[in-house]
Amino acid sequence: MPDRRQPDTSTDDNPFAAPPEGRPDQPWQPRSGGDGPGGDRPKDSDGGPGTGPGPARWDPTDPIQRRARYALLAGMWGFFFGIFGIPSVGLLLGALALYWGISALRAKPVAAVGAGTGSGTGTASAPAQGGLAALGAAARPQRTAAVSGLVTASLAILLAMTSYGLQLAYKDFYVCREDALTKTAELQCNTLLPDNPLGEVLKVQR
């Protein structure tokens, strides 16, 4: 008997391969196995891979979320201005960061008035979540930004108050340094500082 050719198993998984000899033609169908055509995983409603809906995103139109970001930016720049020796700007930015951070963290749900209010019943529906509470677990980055803004704002205010305190405690030295017209006269102002580590930090360097 003639040797019959065995089917090529390498073409079993190829939907575009010709059918074996003697098998009728069949229309092409996507491969089964849970994945979509081409082996891609199904995407969720947000367009990302996964099986469930993605988390809520940051809404720039929400004033509470904006305040959390403002608190971080203002506190960070206030801290930098404090380090660079501009206490007035650092104090202003630190105060703004404190206000924005606290208002973002203390955001309360917004009460939604029911439809029966207009009829004179005066009933209100359950309060709707607003601000950071509306995001649930997705509010963690915004809450972290608000807390970081409070920390940097506290440091900026501390630096500004320390700078103003030193200017009051050693007012004669600062006045002498501002009125000095030459480097030699400015160096002579160091005698108005105390002989301690703080005086070594504040004194005019040669």
C-alpha positions in Angstrom: 0.0 0.0 0.0 1.2 3.5 -0.7 2.4 5.4 2.3 -0.3 8.1 3.3 1.1 11.5 4.2 0.5 12.5 7.8 -1.1 15.9 8.5 1.4 18.7 9.3 0.8 19.6 12.9 2.7 22.9 12.4 -0.3 24.3 10.4 -3.0 23.3 13.0 -2.7 26.7 14.8 -2.4 28.7 11.6 -5.8 30.1 10.6 -4.5 31.1 7.2 -3.0 27.7 6.3 -4.7 25.6 3.6 -7.0 22.8 5.0 -5.7 19.2 4.9 -6.5 17.1 1.9 -10.0 15.9 1.9 -11.3 18.4 4.5 -13.9 20.9 3.2 -13.1 24.6 3.4 -14.3 26.4 6.5 -14.6 30.2 7.1 -12.0 31.8 9.2 -12.8 32.3 12.9 -10.7 33.9 15.7 -8.8 31.6 18.0 -10.4 30.8 21.3 -8.8 30.9 24.7 -10.1 34.1 26.3 -7.9 36.6 24.4 -9.1 38.8 21.7 -8.0 38.7 18.0 -4.3 38.6 17.7 -3.7 37.5 21.3 -4.4 40.9 22.8 -6.1 41.1 26.2 -9.4 42.9 26.4 -9.2 46.5 27.6 -11.4 48.2 30.1 -13.6 51.2 29.6 -10.7 53.5 30.3 -8.6 52.0 27.4 -6.0 50.4 29.7 -5.4 46.6 30.0 -7.3 44.9 32.8 -10.6 43.4 33.7 -12.2 46.2 35.7 -12.7 49.9 35.4 -9.7 52.1 36.0 -9.4 54.5 39.0 -10.7 58.0 38.8 -8.3 60.6 37.4 -7.3 64.0 38.7 -10.0 66.5 37.8 -8.4 70.0 37.3 -11.9 71.6 37.5 -12.3 70.5 41.1 -11.2 73.4 43.3 -10.3 71.1 46.2 -7.9 69.1 44.1 -6.4 72.2 42.7 -5.8 73.5 46.2 -3.9 70.4 47.1 -1.6 71.0 44.1 -1.3 74.7 44.9 -0.3 73.9 48.5 2.6 71.7 47.3 3.9 74.2 44.8 3.6 77.2 47.1 5.1 75.4 50.0 8.1 74.2 47.9 8.8 77.6 46.5 8.3 79.2 49.8 11.0 76.9 51.3 13.4 77.7 48.5 12.9 81.5 48.9 13.6 81.0 52.6 16.8 79.2 51.9 17.8 81.9 49.3 17.4 84.6 51.9 14.2 86.2 50.8 12.0 85.7 53.9 9.2 88.0 52.9 8.3 86.0 49.8 8.9 82.7 51.7 6.5 83.8 54.4 3.8 84.8 51.9 4.0 81.5 50.0 4.1 79.5 53.2 1.0 81.1 54.5 -0.8 80.5 51.2 0.4 76.9 51.2 -1.0 76.4 54.7 -4.4 77.8 53.7 -4.6 75.7 50.6 -3.4 72.5 52.2 -5.7 72.7 55.2 -8.7 73.6 53.1 -8.0 70.7 50.8 -7.7 68.2 53.7 -10.8 69.5 55.4 -13.0 69.3 52.4 -16.5 68.2 53.4 -19.2 66.4 51.2 -21.5 68.7 49.3 -25.1 68.3 50.3 -27.3 67.6 47.3 -30.8 69.1 47.6 -33.5 66.7 46.6 -36.0 67.2 43.9 -38.8 67.7 46.4 -37.3 70.9 47.7 -39.0 73.0 45.2 -42.4 71.7 46.3 -42.0 73.1 49.8 -41.2 69.8 51.5 -37.6 70.9 52.4 -36.2 67.4 52.2 -32.7 66.8 51.1 -31.1 63.7 49.6 -28.0 61.9 50.9 -24.9 64.1 50.8 -22.8 63.6 47.7 -19.1 63.1 48.0 -17.1 66.2 47.0 -13.4 67.2 46.9 -10.9 64.6 47.8 -13.5 62.3 49.3 -15.1 61.9 45.9 -12.0 60.1 44.5 -11.9 57.4 47.1 -8.6 55.5 46.8 -7.5 57.6 43.9 -7.3 60.7 46.2 -4.1 59.4 47.7 -1.8 61.4 45.4 -3.8 64.6 46.1 -3.8 64.0 49.8 -0.1 63.4 49.7 0.4 66.7 47.8 -1.6 68.6 50.4 0.3 67.0 53.3 3.6 67.7 51.6 2.5 71.3 51.0 1.8 71.7 54.7 5.2 70.3 55.6 7.1 72.6 53.2 5.0 75.5 54.2 5.8 75.0 57.9 9.5 74.9 57.0 9.2 78.1 54.9 7.5 79.9 57.7 10.1 78.7 60.2 12.9 79.9 58.0 11.2 83.3 57.6 10.6 83.7 61.3 14.1 82.7 62.1 15.5 85.2 59.6 13.3 88.0 61.1 14.3 87.0 64.6 18.0 87.2 63.8 17.5 90.6 62.3 15.8 91.9 65.4 18.3 90.3 67.8 21.4 91.5 65.9 19.9 94.7 64.5 23.1 96.7 65.0 25.1 94.2 62.9 22.6 94.3 60.0 22.4 98.0 60.0 26.2 98.3 60.1 26.5 95.9 57.2 23.9 97.7 55.1 25.5 101.1 55.7 29.1 99.9 55.0 30.5 101.5 51.8 33.7 99.4 51.7 34.7 95.8 52.3 36.9 96.9 55.2 34.0 98.7 56.9 31.8 95.7 56.3 34.3 93.4 58.0 34.5 95.7 61.0 30.8 95.0 61.6 31.7 91.5 62.7 32.7 92.9 66.1 29.0 93.4 66.8 28.3 89.7 66.7 28.7 87.3 69.6 31.6 85.0 69.8 29.7 81.7 69.3 28.9 79.4 66.4 26.0 81.6 65.4 28.2 84.6 65.1 30.6 82.6 62.9 27.7 81.8 60.5 26.5 85.4 60.3 29.7 87.2 60.1 31.0 88.8 56.9 33.6 86.6 55.2 36.8 88.0 53.9 
